[in-house]
Amino acid sequence: MDKIRMKYSKLGRAKYISHLDLVTTLQRALLRAGVKLKYSEGFNPHPYISVALPMSVGAESLCELADVEIHGGFPDNVNDYLPDGLEILGLYKPLRKFNAIKWVNVCCRLFYDDAVSDKTLDILKSQFSADTLVISKKTKRGVSDIDIAEFIKNAKVSLSGNNTVEVSVNISASQPTVSNNDILSIACFNAEIPKPSQLNVKRIEIFDKDMVLFK
């Protein structure tokens, strides 16, 4: 028996697959490809498939990871059984647990109804690099104000088309997790600029606490 780590992308229509449905989709694709999955014991056996950092529905990614325990080899035709937008990019022998993941590099696109002014761009640059950034964030204890400035870093804000701003930024993946809604809150922090009409988020790479690429 082996534990295999799959790196895969989730793009296009696949971004609308929920986390629970994603696990089921991966399981069915593996079985159809002839992978012999290891199952738990008991009255309700289930395959050992673990997905790192569940994503919000509507977000895309180039760096998703899932661990699966199997018997025997891993065929090279699994992608043939995955739906459009899901593609296995690589296979690894896991060396570290998922809880070692600390940072995620994301590319965010903020769409506006009108052309983005220089003022709006300058304010967004200031907001994403501010030393203090207190937002309302939902926690297990309810909604509370939290300063998330230390949990976002290396933000690069640029214009991408007349009405689109692109933000490349590293965000905390755990304790706390910076969510898509938090990113939107940062973009809406200053009332002097318009609020974006849409936010698209794509994960690019994931890192440990020392900003070493995680595999």
Disulfide bonds with the S-S distance in Angstrom:
none
